[in-house]
């Protein structure tokens, strides 16, 4: 299994903190967000980590050079030269040649989470498995679930119809990867470069391809988009992760 970290964005909502530092290199609890995610991937039987860079990409490559030898997987980089005018579907598309015909984990690079959350998702038997929290949060990617399967995902899902909040973490099997990139390729061909990769998942669902879900089981996590969330991660969520008991 491989993993891809989508880390191309400029994170303007965190300025001035991210004016000279990519968001995933901000520190929480003495480690960068990047290192926290790599720690989680280290317990998921991952052989290679592909990092899609964009904004201040040289700082990410320098950081990985410093970390070489600390993790049980190889690293590679793919640069999204159009990071300033595209969104994460385009970043995922840039990595397509490295990810087709293989199982992989896809991670938004700005999520701090308990490592077991990702491991549980990685162990799912579903060909496409979205990792979600049962708590429904406003202004987030939400899920609608029926009979254990995801039937809709995105910000358009109404609060009263939502079954949970999508963390931005996904597991794809080989078949799931192939089917996913069919949809991603089609969306890019249609010019949808500013969309989200969840748009491709919505098309999978429309084709009746089963999309599963793995819940956080109450384990702590936070997506960091604004300064208040970064402060919460540092003040509260990191300590909750360190103290959480996993049975």
N, C-alpha and C positions, 0 to 999 in steps of 0.2 A: 504494500500500500504506500502511496505517496501522499504528500500534503502540499497544498498551495495556500500561501498567505497573501491576501490582497492588501497591499500597503502602499498604494500609489498616491493617495489623496494628499492635498495640502492642508487640510484640517483648519480652515480659516476661522472657524468658530472658537478655536482655542488660542487664537492670537492674543497676546504676543508670545505665549509659551511655545508655539510651533512655528514661529517665524524662522528660527534657525535650527529646529529639531523636528524630525518626523514624529508624528504622534506615537507610533509604536516604540519610540526610544525614550519616551517620558518614563520616569521611574515611579514605581509604587512598591513600598516596602523594601527598598534597597535593590530592586531589580527593575529592568525595563519591562514594559508590556510584552515586547518581543521575547524576552527570556522566559517570562511566565508561560507564554504559549508554547515555546520550545520544550519547557519542562513537561507540559501536558502531553505533547506529541511523543515524548520519550517513553511514555507508558502505553503507547498505542500501536506498537509494532510498525512504525513508519520507517521506510528505507531511504527516502529522499524528501527534502523540503525545498519547494520552489517558492521563491519570494518575488512577487510582482512589484517592482519599484516604479517610482515616478518622481515625485517631489523629493529633492535633496537625496537622491538615490545613492550618492557616494558615501553618505554617512551610514546607510544601512550595510553596504558592502564592507565598509571599514569595521563595523561592529561585528559582523559575522566572521571576519578574519580574526578578530580578537577571541571569538568563541570557538574557533576550530578545535576539534579534539575533545570538547566537553560533551558532545552529543553523539548518539549512536546512528547518525544518518548523514548522508551527503547533502550539500547545499548547492543550489543553482539559482541564478537570477534571470529574470526576464524584465526588460524595461518597457514600460508603457510611455512612449514618448508623447502621447496625446493625453496625458493624465489631467491636464488643465481643462479640457473640454469634453471629457468622457466620464463614464461612471463605471461601477464595478462589473457590469456585464462585459464591457470592453476589456477590462483588465483580465478577467477570466478567459476571454477569447484569445488574448495574446499568448496565453499559456497552453493553448489547445494541443499543440503538437507533442507536448510533454505529458499530457494527461489523457489523451484518447487511448482507448483499449487498456485502461488500467484502473483499478480502484483507487480512490483518493478521498482525502478530507479537505474541505474548503473552509477557510476561516477568514472572517473579517479581522483585520489586525488590531482593532481597537477594543477588543472584548477581554476583560479580566474574568476568569472563571475558575472554579474548582476543577482540577484535572480529571476527576472521575466523571464529570459531566461529559467531557469529550470522549473518554474511554467507553462509556455506556453507548454513546452514539456510534462509535467505531465498531462496536460489537453487534450492532443491529443486523438482522438478516434481510432488511429491506434493501432494495436496489437503490433507492433514494430515501435518505432518512434526515429529516430536519430536526434540529435540536431546539427545544422550546421550554419555556416556563409556563406553568398553568395560570399564573397571574397575568391578567391582561392589562397592558400599560398603554396609555394614550401616546400618540405621536410616534408609534413604533410599527415595525413589521408585525402584523398579527396573523394568526392562523385560524382557519375554520376547519373543524374536524368532524367527520361522521364515521361511525363504525371503525374507529381506530386509524382511519386514513385521512390525510390532509386533502381537503377539497378546494381550498383557496388559501393563498398567502400573499400578503402585501399590505401597504398602508391603507388601501381602499377597503379592507375588511372592517365592517362596522363593529364598534365596541360591543354592542348587545348580541352580536352573532359570533364573536370571537371565542375561541377555545383556549387561547394562549398567546404568548409573545415569542416570536422567532429571535434566537440569539445571534444569527449570522454565522452559524456553524452547521455544516452539512456533510454527510457521508454518502459517497457514490460507489456502488459496485462497478465492475467492468461494464456490465450491461447498462447500468444507470448512467455511467459516464458517456457511453456511446449515444444513448438516447438524448441525454442532456445537450451534448454538443451539436447534435442535429438541430435542436431548437435554437441554441445560441448562434450557430452559423446563420440560420435563417433570419434571426432578428438583426444581426449585424448587416447582412445583405440588404435588409429593409431600411437600413440607416438608423437603427435604434441604438446608437452608441452611447446615449446618455441615460439609458435605462438601467434597471437592476437585474442581476441574474435570476432573481425570483420571477421575472417576467417569463423566462424560459421554463421555469418549473410550473408556472401557470399553464403554459402550453402543453407540457407533459400531462398535467391533470386533465386538460381538455381532451386529450387523446386517450383518456382512461388508463394511463400508465399509473400504477399504484405508487403513492408517495407516503412513506411512513413517518412516524414521529417518535423521538426519544425525549422524555421529559427530564428536567433537572433534578427531580425528586427532592426539592427543597434546598438543594445545595446552592451556595452563594455565587453570584456573578453580577457584572455590571458592564454595560456598553458605555464608552467614554467619548462623548461628543462635545461637551462644554466643560468649562472650568469647575462648575459645581459638581459634576459627576466625577471629575478627577479628584477633587477634594474628598468626596464621599468614598471613593475607592481607597484613598490613602488613610482616611480617618476610620473607616468602618469595614468595608468589604474585604480588604486584605486580611485583617485580623479574623474575620468570620471564616475565610477560606482556611487559614492556618489552624483554626480551632474546630472546624467541622469534623464530625465523626462519620465515617463511612462504614456501614455494616457489611 
